[in-house]
Amino acid sequence: MNEHQISVQKLNVWYDHHRVLKDVNVNIPKKQITAIIGPSGCGKTTLFMSLNRLLELTEA
C-alpha cells in the first residue's frame, strides 16, 4: 500500500526558456504535517501552483 498522499517525481517547470524547477522529487506522507521552506525565489510557490494545476502542461 502506498504510504504517500502526494508523490512527485522529476517535476520540471519552465517559464519561456528559463527552468525554475529541475527534477524535483517530493513524497508527502498521509496524515502528517509537511512544511515546505526555503528562501525567497527558490520555487516554493511554483511547486504549489503545479500541484494545484494552476500551471498547465504544455508541449515544447
N, C-alpha and C positions, 0 to 999 in steps of 0.2 A: 504494500500500500504506500502511496506517495505521501510523505510527511510534509510537503510544502504546499502552501496555499497559492503562492505565485512563484514561478520559476522562469528565469530569463537566461538564454544562452546566446552569446556572441551578438548582442544588440549593437548595431552601428546606426548612428543618426548623422545626417549631413544637412547643412544649410548651404545651398548652392554648391560650391566646391570646397567648403570648409567642414571637415569632420569634427563634430562636437562630442560624440560618444564613440569610443572604439572598443569593440569586442567586450562589452560589459556582460558579466555573468553575475546573477543575483538569485538567491534562493531565500524566499521569505517563508518561514515556518508557520504552520497552523497554530492558532491560539497563543501567539506570542506577540509581544510588543517589539516592534522593529523601528529603529531610528536611522535615518539617512542623514549624515552630517558631512560637512566639508566647507571649504572656503567659497566665497562668492565667485561665481563664474565657472565652477567645476562640473556642472551638468546635472545637479540635483533636480531642478525644475524640468529640464528636458527629459530626464528619466521618468518623472511622474506624468508629464504630458504624453509620453509614449505609452505608458501603461494604461492611461485613461483614454487612449485613442484620440487625443486632441491633435496629434501629429499622425498623418495617414501615410501608409506605404505607397511609394511611387517608384516606378522603374526608371533607372538612369538612362 
